[in-house]
Amino acid sequence: MQVKLLRVTQEKKIERVGGNQEIDVDVRIISATNQPINEKISRGEFRLELYYRLNVVPIHIPPCERESMTFQFSLISLSTASIVNLEKT
């Protein structure tokens, strides 16, 4: 799966299952993990190239037990507004 995602992010093309034509796509990928991604990369369980493609605008959200939900929603709203502003420039 990682190889396929990497190919889509690099070439901006997909091929349907059973198809024989490539289709141009324009995608944005939002991903999240609760795993230590740096450890997964060092063990070879996650591709470094894909990490660099996906890690454009990192958003770090603390776990629920550490912070209040109000703070988390404010952070998400602020981050979303920042991403929208980045796309406009």
NORNOR-V522021 format. One record per helix or strand of 3 or more residues. SS is the DSSP state (~ for helix, > for strand). FROM is the first residue (numbers start at 0). LEN is the number of residues. Records with the same first field share a line. If there is no record, write none. Layout:
SS=FROM-LEN / FROM-LEN
//
This chain:
~=1-10 / 36-6 / 47-7 / 68-20
>=12-3 / 21-3
//
